[in-house]
Amino acid sequence: MQFHWKVLAWMVAGVLVGLGLQAGLEAPAWSGAGLDARPAGLVVTKSTGPAARAGLGAGDALEEVIVLRGRPEEHRVALRTVDDWQAVLAESENGDTLWVRRAGETAAIPLTLEMDPDSSRARWIEPFAFAADIFLSLLKLLIVPLVMSSITTGVAGVGGMGDLRRLGGKTFVYYMGTSLLAILLGQLLVNTIRPGAGAQLGLTPDAVAGDRNENFVEILRRMVPDNVFEAMTSNGAMLQIIFFSLLLGWAITRTPEPYGKRIGDLVDSFFRVMMSMAEGILALLPYGVFALLVKVVAGTGFGVFKPLLLYMFTVTLALVLHCCVTLPVILRFVARISPIGWLKAMAPALMTAFSTSSSSMTLPVTMRTVEERGKVSNRVASFTLPLGATINMDGTALYECIGVIFLAQYYAGLPGGEALTLGAQATVVLLALLASIGSAGIPSAGLVMMLTILSALGLPLEGAALLLAVDRPLDMLRTVTNVWSDSCGAAVVARSEGELGPAEL
């Protein structure tokens, strides 16, 4: 059986096993908080899991909980006894977000419920979750050394500064162009379909908001590391690592013999070793995908997708149009490549992107697929793909634009709400483009960057917490879009450099 069909078979098996576990085993919602009734009210006696992450601590007195999920308006429940709290939990599901207000405070804090770790379903999921976590960790350990060595080798192998400027210019123009096209498509659809108009989400304009002081100047500042070795200790510092790798590769081309060649050969040898390691880890891909999907589907199933269906439809339609129309048109008329042939060649990378929800984790598969099945030279692939895994986020940019305008449409329908002007929407487009560049290639990174855009527009941030309920399937789809665009970019740049391999597919 061909490898990508083997991956697909295990993906289907993972979904089926996950649905079986969800249907056959109970798993009540769990807050991680132990509560006791005291004269002062309901007091937290134990804080673990979700409660600890929400900032609830032992001794905190709780006065009220606000239930939002699936209601036309917020449902406030006064907390006087433990039974009051248990009744709220009994009506909730895994993944729901409750807004809890401490006694004497006006602001509520979000508490996202999880599956009860002592439930029978959780015990059955545990071995799959363990295997999935090990597999994801194996992919993560490749990210920093593979990105650094591949970009450095790619830049050093380009040749003189003129070649580097030409190759880098083509790559940058493609990435910025496709991201902007994706955002504009998302803006067109969300304004045409208007999924947020008249929606019943139970959010209020005066709800809790987070830190609104983030700005994109910080993204530009963080691109230059003050300690590159410290940056290498975190997968979240990819922009810094890429900046250093570009400088190192450029410096190798400028250093006279024999020193530049020695360092270049050393980095190239390290890159080859990392690719061999990646091949060994990727042999486990079908089984890692199986464990990952069992964990996700058994934990959430499809029940969390019922709310916000029109919003999900809008995002999905935009992603499908971008993947099936915009990018194939570029392949056909700019690169003169068969879109169907290129899609078949990229199947292993796209399946990996769908299951991992991470373009960075998929990078080893993408590089191997583009070079071996897409017939793109290592010179082009090692330069364009690691860069694309960090700054080319077509699906993420499109998603952020739709998500922000969707929430703005909802808030505009509330008393005192105002619709986004064309000028404000232009700001959303620009911020979505910049946010997609600064977004890490890890699961749900786009949702985190959405908070920055909401902050810049002065919109409450609790809406982004609500979108967490449907983020996982959309994250899988937009990661496929990101990786598909990266691979198309490698093909376009390769054809512009005169390579004939991709055109033979």
C-alpha positions in Angstrom: 0.0 0.0 0.0 1.3 3.5 -0.9 2.3 5.5 2.2 -0.3 8.2 1.9 -3.1 5.7 1.4 -1.9 4.0 4.5 -2.1 7.3 6.4 -5.6 7.8 5.1 -6.7 4.4 6.2 -5.4 5.0 9.7 -7.1 8.4 9.8 -10.4 6.8 9.0 -9.8 4.1 11.6 -9.0 6.8 14.2 -12.2 8.7 13.6 -14.3 5.5 13.8 -12.6 4.4 17.1 -13.0 7.8 18.5 -16.7 8.0 17.7 -17.1 4.5 19.2 -15.5 5.5 22.5 -17.6 8.7 22.6 -20.9 6.9 22.0 -20.3 4.0 24.4 -18.6 5.7 27.4 -19.8 8.5 29.7 -17.6 11.5 30.4 -19.1 14.3 32.4 -17.7 17.8 32.2 -15.1 18.6 34.8 -14.0 22.0 36.2 -11.1 20.9 38.4 -12.5 22.9 41.3 -13.4 21.5 44.7 -16.1 23.7 46.3 -17.6 23.9 49.8 -20.5 26.0 51.2 -19.3 28.5 53.8 -21.0 31.4 55.6 -19.3 33.7 53.1 -20.7 31.7 50.2 -19.3 29.0 47.9 -15.6 28.7 48.5 -12.9 27.0 46.5 -11.2 24.3 48.5 -9.2 22.7 45.7 -8.0 24.1 42.3 -6.6 21.8 39.6 -6.8 21.4 35.8 -9.1 24.0 34.2 -9.7 25.9 37.5 -6.0 26.3 38.1 -5.4 27.5 34.6 -8.3 30.0 35.0 -6.6 31.5 38.0 -9.0 30.2 40.7 -7.2 29.5 43.9 -8.1 27.9 47.3 -10.0 30.3 49.4 -11.7 32.2 46.5 -15.3 32.9 47.2 -17.6 32.4 44.1 -20.7 34.5 43.8 -22.1 33.8 40.3 -21.6 31.7 37.1 -22.6 32.9 33.7 -23.7 30.2 31.2 -23.5 31.3 27.6 -23.4 28.2 25.4 -26.4 27.8 23.1 -28.6 30.4 24.8 -30.1 33.5 23.2 -29.0 35.5 26.2 -26.7 35.0 29.1 -28.0 32.7 31.9 -26.8 33.8 35.3 -26.8 31.4 38.2 -26.2 32.5 41.8 -23.9 30.2 43.6 -25.1 29.5 47.2 -24.7 25.8 47.6 -22.6 23.0 46.0 -25.8 21.8 44.4 -26.0 25.0 42.4 -22.6 24.4 40.9 -23.3 20.7 40.3 -26.5 21.6 38.4 -24.5 23.9 36.1 -22.0 21.2 35.4 -24.7 18.6 34.7 -26.1 20.9 32.0 -22.6 21.6 30.4 -20.5 19.6 28.1 -16.7 19.1 27.6 -15.3 22.2 26.0 -18.0 24.6 27.2 -16.8 27.9 28.7 -18.3 29.1 31.9 -17.8 32.7 33.2 -17.3 32.7 36.9 -17.4 35.8 39.1 -15.7 36.0 42.4 -17.4 37.6 45.3 -16.9 41.4 45.4 -15.6 41.6 41.8 -17.5 42.9 38.7 -15.4 41.1 36.1 -15.9 37.4 35.4 -13.1 34.9 34.4 -13.5 32.2 31.7 -13.4 28.6 32.9 -13.2 26.1 30.1 -14.5 22.7 31.1 -12.7 19.4 30.3 -13.5 15.7 30.4 -13.6 14.2 33.9 -10.2 12.5 34.2 -11.7 9.8 36.4 -14.4 8.9 33.8 -14.3 5.6 31.9 -13.9 7.3 28.6 -10.9 9.3 29.9 -9.2 6.1 31.0 -9.8 4.5 27.6 -8.5 7.6 25.8 -5.4 7.9 28.0 -3.2 5.4 26.1 -4.1 7.0 22.8 -3.4 10.4 24.2 0.0 9.2 25.5 0.9 7.8 22.0 -0.3 11.0 20.3 1.7 13.2 22.7 4.9 11.2 22.1 4.4 11.4 18.3 3.8 15.2 18.4 6.9 15.6 20.6 8.9 13.7 18.1 7.7 16.0 15.4 8.4 19.1 17.5 12.0 18.1 18.2 12.7 18.3 14.5 11.4 21.8 14.0 14.3 24.0 15.3 17.3 22.0 13.9 15.5 21.3 10.6 14.4 24.8 10.0 17.8 26.4 10.9 19.9 23.9 8.9 17.6 23.9 5.9 17.3 27.7 5.6 21.0 28.2 6.2 21.9 25.5 3.6 19.3 26.9 1.2 20.6 30.5 1.4 24.3 29.4 1.3 23.5 27.2 -1.8 21.8 30.0 -3.6 25.1 31.6 -4.5 25.8 35.3 -4.7 23.7 38.1 -3.3 22.0 38.7 -6.6 20.7 35.1 -6.7 19.6 35.4 -3.0 17.8 38.6 -3.7 16.0 37.2 -6.7 14.9 33.9 -5.0 13.9 35.7 -1.8 12.0 38.4 -3.7 10.0 35.8 -5.7 9.2 33.9 -2.5 8.1 37.0 -0.6 5.9 38.3 -3.4 4.1 34.9 -3.7 3.6 34.6 0.0 2.3 38.1 0.6 0.1 37.9 -2.6 -1.6 34.6 -1.8 -2.2 35.7 1.9 -3.8 38.9 0.7 -6.0 37.1 -1.8 -7.1 34.7 1.0 -8.0 37.6 3.3 -9.9 39.5 0.7 -11.8 36.3 -0.2 -12.7 35.8 3.4 -13.8 39.4 3.8 -16.0 39.1 0.7 -17.7 35.9 1.9 -18.2 37.0 5.5 -19.8 40.3 4.4 -22.0 38.4 1.9 -23.2 35.6 4.1 -23.2 37.7 7.3 -23.0 34.7 9.8 -22.8 37.0 12.8 -26.0 39.1 12.0 -28.8 37.9 14.3 -26.7 35.1 15.8 -27.6 34.0 19.4 -24.3 33.6 21.1 -25.1 35.0 24.6 -22.1 37.3 24.5 -22.4 40.9 25.9 -20.4 43.9 24.9 -19.4 44.6 28.6 -18.1 41.0 29.1 -14.6 40.3 30.2 -11.9 41.5 27.9 -8.2 40.6 28.0 -5.0 42.6 27.5 -5.5 45.2 24.8 -2.0 46.6 24.7 -0.5 44.1 22.2 0.8 45.6 19.0 2.6 44.5 15.9 5.7 46.6 16.4 6.6 43.9 18.9 6.5 41.2 16.2 9.0 43.2 14.1 11.2 43.8 17.2 11.1 40.1 18.2 12.4 39.1 14.7 16.0 40.1 15.8 17.1 37.8 18.7 19.4 39.2 21.4 20.4 35.6 22.2 20.1 33.1 19.4 20.8 30.2 21.6 18.0 31.1 23.9 15.7 31.5 20.8 16.6 27.9 19.8 15.2 26.6 23.0 11.6 27.5 21.9 9.5 26.5 18.9 7.6 29.7 19.4 10.6 31.8 18.4 10.7 30.7 14.8 10.9 34.2 13.4 14.1 34.8 15.3 15.6 31.5 14.2 14.7 32.2 10.6 16.2 35.7 10.8 19.5 34.2 12.2 19.5 31.4 9.7 19.1 33.9 6.8 22.0 36.0 8.2 24.2 32.9 8.7 23.5 31.6 5.2 24.2 35.0 3.7 27.4 35.3 5.8 28.6 31.9 4.5 28.3 33.2 0.9 30.4 36.3 1.8 33.2 34.5 3.7 36.3 33.7 1.7 37.7 30.2 1.2 38.2 27.9 2.9 36.2 29.1 6.0 32.9 29.8 4.4 32.9 26.4 2.5 33.8 24.5 5.7 30.9 26.0 7.7 28.6 25.5 4.7 29.6 21.8 4.4 29.1 21.4 8.1 25.6 22.8 8.1 24.7 20.9 5.0 25.9 17.7 6.6 23.9 18.5 9.7 20.8 19.1 7.4 21.3 15.7 5.8 21.5 14.0 9.2 18.3 15.8 10.3 16.5 14.7 7.2 17.5 11.1 7.9 16.2 11.4 11.4 12.9 12.9 10.0 12.5 9.9 7.7 12.7 7.6 10.7 10.2 9.5 12.7 7.8 9.9 9.7 7.7 6.2 9.4 5.5 6.3 12.5 3.1 8.8 10.9 0.1 6.5 10.2 0.1 5.3 13.8 0.6 8.8 15.3 -2.3 10.1 13.2 -4.5 7.2 14.4 -3.7 7.9 18.1 -4.2 11.7 17.6 -7.6 11.4 15.9 -8.9 8.9 18.5 -7.9 11.4 21.2 -9.6 14.4 19.5 -12.8 12.7 18.3 -13.3 10.7 21.5 -12.8 13.8 23.6 -15.1 16.2 21.7 -17.0 14.2 19.0 -19.1 16.3 16.7 -21.4 17.7 19.3 -19.2 20.8 19.8 -19.7 21.7 16.2 -23.5 22.3 16.4 -23.4 25.9 17.5 -21.9 28.4 15.0 -22.6 26.3 12.0 -23.1 29.2 9.6 -19.8 30.7 10.8 -18.1 27.3 10.3 -19.7 27.1 6.8 -18.4 30.5 5.9 -14.8 29.7 6.9 -14.9 26.3 5.3 -16.3 27.7 2.0 -13.6 30.3 1.9 -10.8 27.8 2.6 -12.2 25.4 -0.1 -12.4 28.2 -2.7 -8.9 29.4 -1.9 -7.5 25.8 -2.1 -9.6 24.7 -5.1 -9.8 27.9 -7.2 -7.2 30.6 -6.3 -4.1 28.4 -5.8 -4.9 26.0 -8.7 -5.3 29.1 -11.0 -1.9 30.3 -9.9 -0.4 26.8 -10.5 -1.9 26.5 -14.0 -1.3 30.0 -15.4 1.7 31.3 -13.5 3.7 28.1 -13.0 2.2 26.1 -15.9 1.7 23.0 -13.7 -1.2 20.6 -13.6 -3.1 21.4 -10.3 -4.4 17.8 -10.2 -1.0 16.3 -10.7 0.5 18.6 -8.0 -2.4 17.7 -5.6 -1.8 14.0 -6.0 2.0 14.5 -5.4 1.3 16.6 -2.2 -1.2 14.1 -0.7 1.1 12.8 2.2 1.9 16.4 3.3 -1.7 17.5 3.2 -2.9 14.4 5.2 -0.2 15.1 7.8 -1.3 18.8 8.0 -4.9 17.8 8.5 -4.1 15.4 11.4 -1.5 17.5 13.2 -3.0 21.0 12.7 0.6 22.3 12.5 2.4 23.5 9.5 5.7 23.5 11.5 5.2 19.8 12.5 4.3 19.0 9.0 7.4 20.7 7.6 9.6 17.5 7.4 6.9 15.7 5.5 6.3 18.7 3.2 10.0 19.0 2.4 10.4 15.4 1.6 7.2 15.3 -0.5 8.0 18.5 -2.5 11.5 17.2 -3.3 10.8 13.5 -4.0 7.2 13.5 -5.3 7.1 17.1 -6.6 10.6 17.0 -8.2 11.5 20.5 -6.8 15.3 20.9 -6.2 16.6 21.0 -2.7 18.0 24.5 -3.4 14.4 25.9 -3.8 12.6 23.7 -1.3 15.0 24.2 1.5 14.7 28.0 1.1 10.9 28.4 0.4 9.3 25.8 2.6 10.8 26.6 6.1 10.1 30.3 5.4 6.6 29.5 4.3 5.9 27.4 7.4 6.4 30.5 9.5 5.2 33.5 7.4 2.9 32.0 4.8 -0.4 31.4 6.6 -3.1 31.8 4.0 -5.7 29.7 5.9 -4.8 31.5 9.2 -5.1 35.0 7.7 -8.4 34.1 6.1 -9.7 32.6 9.3 -8.7 35.6 11.4 -10.4 38.0 9.1 -13.7 36.1 9.0 -13.6 35.4 12.8 -13.1 39.1 13.7 -15.8 40.4 11.3 -18.2 37.6 12.4 -17.9 38.8 16.0 -18.1 42.4 15.0 -21.4 41.6 13.2 -22.7 39.9 16.3 -21.8 42.8 18.6 -23.3 45.3 16.1 -26.7 43.7 16.6 -26.6 44.2 20.3 -28.0 47.3 22.0 -25.5 50.1 21.6 -23.4 48.1 19.1 -21.9 49.6 16.0 -21.1 48.0 12.7 -17.5 47.9 11.3 -16.9 50.7 8.8 -15.0 50.0 5.6 -12.0 51.7 7.1 -12.2 49.4 10.1 -12.5 46.4 7.9 -9.4 47.6 5.9 -7.6 47.6 9.3 -8.8 44.0 9.9 -7.3 43.0 6.5 -4.0 44.6 7.3 -3.8 43.2 10.8 -4.8 39.8 9.6 -2.0 39.8 7.1 0.5 40.9 9.7 -0.9 38.5 12.3 -0.6 35.6 9.9 3.1 36.4 9.4 3.7 36.5 13.2 1.6 33.4 13.9 3.5 30.3 15.1 3.0 27.1 13.0 1.4 25.3 15.9 -2.2 24.1 16.6 -4.7 27.0 17.2 -2.0 29.7 16.9 -4.4 31.7 14.7 -6.9 31.9 17.5 -4.3 33.4 19.8 -3.4 36.0 17.1 -7.1 36.9 16.7 -7.0 38.3 20.2 -4.6 40.9 19.1 -6.9 42.0 16.2 -9.9 42.2 18.5 -7.8 44.3 21.0 -6.8 46.7 18.2 -10.5 47.2 17.3 -11.6 47.6 20.9 -13.9 44.5 20.7 -14.4 42.2 23.8 -12.1 39.2 23.8 -14.6 36.7 25.2 -15.9 36.0 21.6 -12.5 34.3 20.8 -13.0 32.0 23.8 -16.4 31.0 22.4 -14.8 30.1 19.0 -12.6 27.6 20.8 -15.6 25.2 20.7 -15.3 24.9 16.9 -11.6 25.8 16.4 -10.2 22.3 16.1 -11.9 21.2 12.9 -11.3 24.6 11.3 -7.7 24.5 12.5 -7.2 21.2 10.7 -8.7 22.7 7.5 -6.7 25.9 7.6 -3.5 24.1 8.3 -4.1 22.1 5.1 -4.6 25.4 3.3 -1.3 26.7 4.7 0.7 23.7 3.7 -1.0 23.5 0.3 -0.1 27.2 -0.4 3.5 26.5 0.8 3.9 23.6 -1.6 2.4 25.7 -4.4 4.8 28.5 -3.6 7.8 26.1 -4.0 6.4 24.9 -7.3 5.9 28.5 -8.6 9.4 29.6 -7.5 11.0 26.4 -9.0 9.3 27.0 -12.3 10.3 30.6 -12.3 13.9 29.4 -11.8 13.7 27.2 -14.9 13.2 23.8 -13.2 11.2 21.4 -15.3 10.5 18.7 -12.7 7.2 20.0 -11.4 5.8 20.4 -14.9 6.3 16.7 -15.6 3.6 15.7 -13.0 
